[in-house]
Amino acid sequence: MSLSTARSFLSEACYGEQELDANSALLELDKGLRSGKPGEQCEAVVLFPKLFLKYPFPILINSAFLKLADIFRLGNNFLRLCVLKVTQQSEKHLEKILNVDEFVKRVFSVIHSNDPVARAITLRMLGSLASIIPERKNAHHSIRQSLDSHDNVEVEAAIFAAASFSAQSKVFAAGICNKVSEMIQGLETPVDLKLKLIPMLQHMHHDASLASSSRELLQNLVTSYPSTPMVIVTLHTFTQLAASSLIDIPKQLQLLLQYLKDDPRKAVKRLAISDLKLLAKKAPHLWIRENTQTLCECALSSPYDSLKLGMLAVLSTLSGTIAIKQYFSHTTVSVPPRMTDLVKLAQECCYHSNLAVAAHGVIVLSNIVISCPENDNALEQDTILGLESLLMLCSQDGSPSAQATLKTILTSLVKLLKSRPHLSQSVVEFLLGQLHLSCDSSRVLMSHTLSAIATHLPVLGDSMLGDLVDLYRVASHSSTDKQQELLVSLATVIFVASQSSLSAEVKTVIKQQLENVANGWTVYRIARQASRMGCHELSSELYQSLRTRVASEHFYFWLNSLKEFSQAEQCLTHMEDGDYSGAMSAIAEALRSYQKGIASLTAASTPLNPLTFQCEFIKLRIDNLQALSQLICTCNSLKTSPPPAVATSLALSTGHDLQSCGRISLQMKVCMDEFRSLATRYAELHQSSFDADYATLRNVELQQQSCLLVSHVIEALILDPQAVSYQEYGLVGSVQSESEYERRIMSVFNCVLEEVETLNKKHPPVSYLM
């Protein structure tokens, strides 16, 4: 028997035959496990993680682990080691084991072996299973017994298992704590074993008394054993315990800062800095001003760049949190922010020869400017000068470290300009000038930054458009990856700066460059960006040019559908307020293009890629436009179709008051029901697309809210003055807006609701006037 068949099953699978392939692959691996050759058995065992990754079905995983448990029970130590590695690699699938008792029973039988290596592997296996068997008493007992073993391999395995169970089980942690303490404090325990036992104490955080006793033991150890390895292990365990228990973080901060300040050993200082950064991320609100001040003093006095870099990294983490506000809120009135040690340190490091140190200095300064409520012009200028000098230095260096630094400071720059918009104009001018002098990779990052700035401050778009178009003309002379990426980035900035209205000259420049040096994928990416930014006319032309450059008819139909959708959206951009006949014509034209597009999109689907979400979303868009068209027609009929003379008597005879309004009331009710039905369908799409990204789900949610809003307006203004409030359908503004698109549409929602509420107070519903 060869395992090549199993390997082929695990590497190739058709969409419709997934279950069959899973069973076949398991059968082939089972043949390998039952082979008489150890090599084939081992090869079969190590293929199981691929099986779990490709077919994560509970029934298959349960069967596979039971087979592996049999191999563990009956095989040699090397096979057991292979099973152990498979179990550790497949940790996320352990909870899918259905017969846990049977699986553990087969594995646990090896613990009674006379071979200490077999017992050690079993202990590590049990430790790897701690997440699914945290309270197994027989496992707890075996681990305690093995800690007293005279075999070092077995003791180390018992320590691993004890640490794993302590993290999962409060009962085991409480029971093993005293024994571990005795072993650590015992004179007969070797130092190297103590170094392995100490990290186990970080898991003793399940209750306050357990954490307190563990902390006392660690405090005694750090005092009694001043050697570098012992201090490093004890301090790090100290920090992990404090981070998990939370109550001792202030004390731990003081201890780490004391070692950072007083201990001369660089290894200990590095450990203290690493743990301080961990606590800065975990609990920045617990950093008082004295802690930050001590760290600043240590950084100012340190002669080592590596240590200064680490301390600045901690400060840059803190400067973006509440800790920076606490630092300045406790500063005495007589000391302005510019005179504090934190600002002095940041200003000193802004022009450091080490790029990473300079980057952290600039980040700290930027966060200080953002956090300070009052405008300090001098500090703002210092920050901008530091940013620009570092930008100039990094933008001409294509090395990975320089590019990482550039990306960091550009991110900080965007945050600063969002907080201080009055600084944007000079920064944009600097970036545009620097684009001509930078290397390609830097130009890409700077283009992304300009896009972010122009999105947040659209007023700056016109001023940068001319420079961007000039740069685009000479941007690319080759087809390298960086040059292609640059074309996409610059085109994106131009689309953002143009604000959905590209001039003929700009379109010509872009298309000429794409014809000269761009490959098909680059053209497609630029077309997608044009669609995203509302430049639908250009995107439609680009999609059309790409249709004949693909090798598959599915890709052809996909591109054709995108072209039709772009044309449809372009039709809708020409609508004007008050021009209802023009709106009807535009919607009709858009619907024609959408119908062509949905036909192409359906043809583009395959069994492996059915495009279910895309098709459903476009169908909803079509139905939404049809509902809006029907609403406009119904509103026009208010003027052309007054209620008949017998409407009042008809209403009295039927008992429906709205019958007195004529057919307009029924038409409006139909429109209202249509929009509510659309909202329900959007909600169903949102629920069925649980694996989509946040932006997509949020867009679907906004479309749903827009339909609910229209139905609410119809009911409130036309039909019923006591209509249910819109908030009962779905809350407006319940989620904080992250994008400019969200902010704009939420603003429109709120304006409409306010207008409806005002009109309801001033006038009765339209149907009451008939």
N, C-alpha and C positions, 0 to 999 in steps of 0.2 A: 504494500500500500504506500502510495506517495501522498504527501500533504500538499502537493501543488494544486490539487482540486480544491482543497479548503481555502488556500490562499486566493485562488481565482474567485471563489464565492465571496470572499471578504473584500475584494477589490472591485468587483463588477456586480452591479445589481440593477435590474430593471424595476421601474416604479410599481408595476402591477404584480410582481412576483416576489415581493419582499418577504412574506411569511414563508413561502416555499424555500427561498434561499437561506433563510435563517435556520430552518430545520435541517436542510441539507448540509450547511456548514457545520452545525453542531454534530451531526451524524459523522461527518468526515473527521472532525476533531476527536470524537469519541473513539473512532477506530485507531487513531494515533495513540490515545491514552492506553488502549488495551493491547498495543503492540508489545512484542517481547524485547524490542530494542530500546535501550534507555535514551538513545539520541532522538528517536522519533517521538518518544513520550515527552521529552523536554521540549521539542519543537512544537508539539501540539499544545502543551501548557502555555507557552509564551504567546501563542496566537489568540488566546482567549480575550485579552483586552481589546483587540481589534473587533472581535465578535460582539463584545458588549457595546463598543462605540457605534457599530453599524446597526445593531439590532437591540436597542435597550428595552426589550420586552420583559416584564417581570417573570413570566412563566419560563422563558428561555434562560434568563439569568439564574433563576432558582435551580433549574435542572443542571446548568453548567457548574454552579458552585457545589452542588452535591457530588458531581463527578470529580471535581477537584478535591473535595474533602476525602473521597475514597483514595485518590492518588496520594494525598498527604498522609493518610493512615497506613497505607500499604507500601508506599514507595521508600526509596532511600533518602538520605539527608539532602542530596542535591536536588531531587525532585521536590522535596518539601520546601527548599529554599526558593525554587521557581514558583511554586504555588503561593508562597508568602509574597514574593514580588508582584505577582498578578493581583493578589488581594489588595496590596497597598496602592497599586496603580488604578484599581477599580473601586476606590473608596466611595465614590459618589453613587455607585450602584448597589452597595451593600444593603441599603434599606429596602431593596426590591426582593431580597431573599424571603420566600414565603415560609419555608420549613426551617426556621432558625434553630429550633431545638435539635433537629436531626443533624443539621450542618455542624453545630457546635459539639454535639456528642461524638461525631466521627473525628473531628479535629482534636478534641480534648483527650481522647483515648491515648494519644502519644505522650501525654505529660507523665505517664507512669513508666516510660521507657527507662532502661538502665543507662542509656547513652545521654550524657549531659548536653551534647550538641543538639540532639533531637529534642530534648526538653527546652533548650534555649530557643530553637526555631518555633516550637509550639507556643512559648511565652510571647514571642514577638507576634505570632499569628493572633493570639488572644488580644494583645494590645492593639493590633490593627482592627480588631472587631469590636473594640470598646464602645463604639457609637451605637451598636445594635444590641449589645449585651452588658450594659453598664452595671447591672445589679446582680450578676451571676455570682452566687456565694462560693461555688466550687472554684471559679476562676480567681476570686479574691484570695481564697485560702492558698491556692497553689502559688500565687505571686508572693505572698508573705513567706511561705516556706522556702521558696527559691532565693529570697534575699539572704538567707542564712547559708546558702550553698558555699562549698569550698572551691567550686569551679568558677573562674572569672568570667568565662563566656556566658554561663547561666546567670550569674549575678547581673551582668550588664543587660541581658535580655529582660530579667525581672525588673530592673530599674526602668527600662523603656516601657514595659507593660504597666508598671505602677504609675508612671507619669500619665500614660494614656487614660487609665481608669480614673485617676484623680481628677483629670479634667472633665470627666463625664459624670462621676458619681460622688455625691456629697457624703454618702455613708462610707464609701471606701476611703475617701480623702481624710475623713475624721478618724477612721480606724488605723490608717497607715502613718498618720502624722507623727505619733509618738515614737514608733519604731524607726522611722527615718531620722528623727531628731537624735535618738540614741546612737544610731550608726554614725551620724555626722560628728557627734561630740565624742564618740568612743575613741580611745587612744589606739586600739588595735586596728581601726579602719585606715587603710592606706590613703594618702593625700589624693592620689589620682582617682580613687573611688569616691572620695568626698566631693571632688569636683563634678562628678557625674550625678551624685545624689542631690546636691544643692539645688539645681534647676527644677527639681520636682516640687519644691516649696512654692513656686509661682502659681501652682494650681490649688493652693490651700486658701481659696477666697470665697468658699461657699457660705460662710457665716462670719460674723464679726470676731467672735472669740477665736476661731481657727486662724483667721488672718492675723489677729493680734499676737497669738503665740508664735506663729511663723515669723512675724516681723521681729519679735524679741530675739529669736534664735539667730536670724540673719544679722541683727545688730551686734550680737555677741561675736559672731564669726568674723565680721568685718573688722572688729577691734582685736580679736585674738590671733587672727592669721593675716598679717600685713603683706604677705607675698603678693606679687603682681597677679599671677593667675587666680589666686583665691579672691583677691579684692575685685577683679574684673567679673568673675562668675557671680560672686555674692551681690555686687552692686546691680548687675543686670537682672538677677532674680528678684532683688528688692524692687526694681522699677516695674517689672512685669506684674508682681504681686500688687503693687500700689495702683497700677493702671487698671487692674481687674477689680480690685476692691473699692477704688475711688476715694475712700475716706482718708487715706494716708498720702495723697498726692502732694499737699503742701509740705509735709515733713520730708518727703522724698526729694522734692525740689531743693530744699535747703541742704540736704545731705549731698546731692550731686554737685551743687554749686560750691559747697565747701571743698569737696575733692578737686573740682576744677580749679579752684583758686589756690589751694594750699599744697596739693600733692604734686611733686616735681616730675613724676613719671608720665611720659607722653602717652603711653598705652592707656593708662588710667584716665587721663584727660580726654582722649579720644572716645573712650567708653562713656564717660560722663556726658560729653557733647551729644553722642548718639542717643543716649537715653533722654536727655533734655529735649531733643527734637521729637522723640516719640511722645513725650508728655505735652509738648507744645501743640501737637496735632490732636492728642487725645482730650486734653482739658485746658485750653488756653485761658478760660475764664478764671482758673485758679492761680494764675500768675499775678502776684501782687507787684507793685512798683519796685519794691526792694529786690525782688528776684531779677527783674529785667535790668535794673541798675547794676547789680552785681555782675551779670553777664556782659554788659557793656564795658564795665571796668576791666574785666578779664580780657576782653577782645582788644581794648586799647593798649593794654600792657603786654600782650603776647608778642614775642618776636618771631613766632613761627607762622608762616603763611597758611600751612595746612590746618593748624588749629584755629587760626583767625577765620578761615573759610568756613569751618564747621560751626563756629559760634555765630557768624553772620547768617548762615543758613537757618539756624534756630531763630534768630531775630527777624529774618524775612518772613518766616512762617508766622511768628507772633504778630508782626506788623500788619498782617491782613486780617486780624481777629480783634475781639473785644479787648485784648490785653493792651493794645496800643492806646486805646481810649483811657484805660485805667492808669496807664503810665503818665499821660499828660494831665489827667484830671486831678492827680495828687501832687502835681508840680506846684511849688509855691508861686504866688503872683509875681514876686520880684524876679523870677527866672523865666524869660521868654522861651518858647520852644527851640529857637535857634541856638540857645546856649546850653541845652541839655547834652549829656554825654551821648545819648543815642543819635542825635542829629550830627554831633561832631564826628562820631565814628562813621556814620554813613557818608558824610561829606569827604572824610579822609579816604574812604575806600572807593569812592566813585572813580577816581583816576589812578587806581592801583594797576601795577603792571600785569597782575594775574587777572585774566578776563572774568573768571568765575567770581572772584572777590569783588571786582568792580560791578558785576551784574547784581550781586546781592546788595551792594551798597545803594545802587540806583533803585532797586525794588523797595528797600526800606524807606528811602526818601520819598518815593512816589506814594507809598501807603500812608506815610505821615501826612503828606499834603492832602490826600483824599480824606483822611480821618479828622483832620483839624477843621472845626466848624468855621473859624475865621480865616479870611484870605491873607496869607503872608506872601506878598509879592516877591520879596527877596528869596524866600525859600522855594517858591514856584520856579523862579528863574534859575536858581541853582540846580533844581531837579531837571529842568528842560536842558540846560547846558550839559549836565552829566549824561543824560539820555542821548543827546545828539552826538557827543564826543564818542561814546561807546558804540553807537550806531555806525558812525563813520569808520571806526576801526574794524568792527566785525563784518560790515557789509562788503568789504573788499577781500575778505579772507574766506576761502571756500572750505576750510577744514571742518570736520564734524563738530569739534568743540566750539569753534567760533559761530557756527550756524545754530547750535543749541543755545548759546548765549544770546544770539540775535533774536531767536524765537521767544526767549524768556522776556527780554526787555521790550520787545514789540507788544507782547501781551500786556505787560505792565503799562506801556504807553497808552494803549487803547482804554484801559481802566481809568487812567489819569484824565484823559480827554473827555470821557463821559462825565466825570465829576467836575472838571474845570473846562467847559466848552470854549471859554474866551481864549484859551491857549491853542486852539485847533488850527487857526489860519497859518500861524508861523510854522507849526510843526508840519502841516501839509506841504507848504512851500519847500521846507527842508527835505522832506521825503521825495518830492518830485525831482528836486535837483540831484539828490543822491542816487536816484534810480539810474541815471545815465552813467554813473561811475562804478556801480556795484557789479559783482559777479552774478551769474544767472540764478543760482540758488538763493542768493540774498534778494534778488529782484522779486522772486516768487513770494517770499515771506513779506516783503514790503508792500507788494500788491494786495495781499490778503489784508494787511493793516489798513491800507487806503480804502478798501471795500468796507471794512468795519466802521471806519470813521465816516465815510460818505453815507452809510446806512443810518447811522445815528444822527448825523448832521447833514441832511440833504442839501442845505443851502450852499455847502462847499463844493457840490458836484460840478456846477458850471465853471468854477475857477480852475478845477484840475483837468477838465475834459480836453482842452487844447493840448496841454503837455502830454497827456496820456496818448492821444491820437498820434502826435508826432513821434512818440517813443514806439508806438505799435508799428509804425512804418518801417523802422529799422531794428525791430526787436529780435528778429530771428533770421539767420542766414543758413541754418543747417537743420537737420531733422533729429538731433540728439534729444534724449528724454527731457533734459532740463530746458532746452529751447521750446519743446512742445508744451511742457508744463507752464512755461512763461507766457506763451500765447494764450493759454486758457486763463491764467491769472489776470493778465492785462485786459483781456476781453471782458472778464467779470467786473473789473473796476469800471470800465467804460460803460457797461450796462447799468451799473449802480449809479454812476455819475449822470447818465443821460435821463434817469427817472422815466423809463419806459418810452421815451420819444427820441429814437435814433434819427439823426439827419441822414440825407442821402450820401453825403460825403463820408461820414463815419462808416456807413454800411459798405461803401465801395472800398475803403481802406481795409476793413476787416476781411472782406471776401477776397481781395487781391492777395493778402498775406496767406490766407488759407489755401488758395490755389497754388501758391508758389512753394511753400515748404511744409504745410501741415499734412499729417497723415489722417486717415479716415476716423480713427478713434479720437483724435484731437478735435476734429470738426464736430463729431457727435457730442463731445463734452461741452464745447462752446455753444452748440445748439441747445443743449439742456440748460445751460446757464442763462441763455437768452430767454427761454421759456419761463424759467424761474423768476427772472427780473421783469417780465411783462413785455419783452421785445418780441412779440409773436410773429411779426411779419418777417423779420430776419430768420428766426428759428424755422419757420415754415420753408423758406428758401433753402436753408441748410439741410433740413431733413430730406427735401426733394432731391437735392444733389447727391445725397448719400444712398438713395434707394437702389441705384444700379451698381453700387460698389460693394455689395454684400454677396456672399456665396450661397445663402440659404433663402428659400422663399418665405420661411417664417420671419427672418430678419427683415426681408423686404416688406412684408405686411405690417410688421411692428413699426418700421420707420414711416410707412405710408399712413398708419393710424396717427402717429405723432404729428405728421404734417397736417392732417385733416383737423386734429384737435387745435393746433396752433392757428389755423385759418379760422376756426370757429371762435376762438377767443379774440382774435383780431377783429372780427365783426362786432363783437360786444364792446370793444374799446371806443367805438365811434358814437356811442349813444350820448345824448345830451339831456339835461333836465328839462322837463316840460314838453319834449318832442315825442309824443306817444306814438304817432304813426311811424316815425323813424325807429323807435324802440321795437315796435312790432316787426318791422322789416328786418332789423338787425338780428332779432331773436330767431326769426324764420330762417334767415341765411345761416346763422350759427347752427341751428338744428339740422339743416341739410348736411353741413360739414360733419357734425357729430354723428349723424346716422351713417355716413360713409366711413367715418373713423371707427365706429363700433363694429362694423362689418369686417374691416381690416384687422382690428384687434382680435376678434374671434378667430379669424383665419391664422393669426400669428401664434395662437396657443398650441401647445403640444401636451401629450400625456405627462411628460416629465415637468412641464412648466405650463400649467393650465391658465395662468393669469386670472385667477378667480377674483381677486380683490380689484384689479384694474378694471375688469369688465363691469363689476357691480358698481364701482365708483362712477364710471362713465354713464351707466344707465341711470343712476341717481341724478347725475348732472343734467342729462337730457330731460328727465321727468321734472326736475326743478325748473328748467327753462320753460317747459311746456306749461307748468302751473303758473309761472309768472306771466306768460303770454295770455293765459286764460283770465288771470286776475285783471290785466289791463283791459281786455275786451269787456269784462263784466263791469268795471268802473266806467267805461265809456257808455255802457248801456243805461247808466243812471240818467244821462241826458237824453237819450234817444228812445227809451222805453218806459214812460211813466206808468204807474199802476192803473188798471182799468177801473171803470166807474163802479163795477160790482165787487171790487176788491174788499170793501168794508163789510158788506153783507156776507161775502164768502168767508171772511175771517170769523165772523160771529157764528156762522153755521158749523164751521169745522173746529172751532175752539182754539185755533192757532193765530195769535195776534199778528205774527209776521206776514200772514197771508194778505193783510191790508196793504202791504208795501208792493204787492205784485210779485212778478217772477224774480226781481232783483234780489230779494231776501233769500230765495232758494239758491240762486246762483252763487251768492256770497257764501252761503253755508257750504255749498259744494267746494268752493275754493278753500275755505277754512279746513274742511275735512281732508282735502288733498294735501295741504301743507302739513297737517298733523300726521297723515300717513307717511309722508316723506320723512318727517322727523323720526318716526318709529323705525323706518327702514335704515336711516342713518345710524340710529342707536344699535340696531341689530348688526350692521356692518362693523361698528366700533367694537361690539362684544365679540364677534367672530374673528376679529383681527388682533387678538391679544398679543401676538408675537411681533406686531409691527413696531416701528420706532416711535418715540414720543411725539415727534413733529407731525408724523402722519396721523396718529390717533387724535392729536389736538386739532388738526385741520378738520377731520371728520366730525369731531365734537362741535366745532364752530359752525360747520354747515348745518348740523342738527339744530343748534340754537337759533340760527338765522330762520330756519323754517318755523320753529316754534314762535319766534318773534312775529313773523308775518301773520300767522294764524291768530295770535293774541291781538294784534292791531286790528284785524278784520272784526274780531268778536267785540272788541272794546269800542271801536268807532262806528261800526255799521250795525251790529246786531244787538248786543246786550251791554248796557252800561255797568252792570254788576258782574262783569266777566271775571273769571278767576285770574289772579295775578300771574304775571309771567314767571315770577320766581318759583311758583309751584311746579312749573314745567322743568326748569333747569336754571340754576343760579348764574347770573351774569357776573363775571369777575370773580368767581369762586376760586379760580386758579390764577396765580400771578402770571402776567404776560411776559414772555421771554423775548419775543421777536417784535420787530416793528410792525409786521403784518397783523399780529395778534393785537397789539396796542391800538392800531387804527380801527380794526373791526370792532373791538370791544368799545371803543369810543363812539362809533356809529350806533351800536346797540343801545348804549346808555342815553345818547341824544334822542333816539327814537322813543325810548320809554318815557323820558321826561316830556317830550312833545305830546305823546298820547295822554299822559296824566294831565297836562295842562289843558288840552282840548276837552277832555272828559269833564273837567270842572267848569269850563266855559259854555259848552254846547251839549245838547242831547245827541244820542246816536242818530246817524243819517236815516235809519229806518223809521225813527219816530217822527220825522218831518214829512213823510210821504202822505 
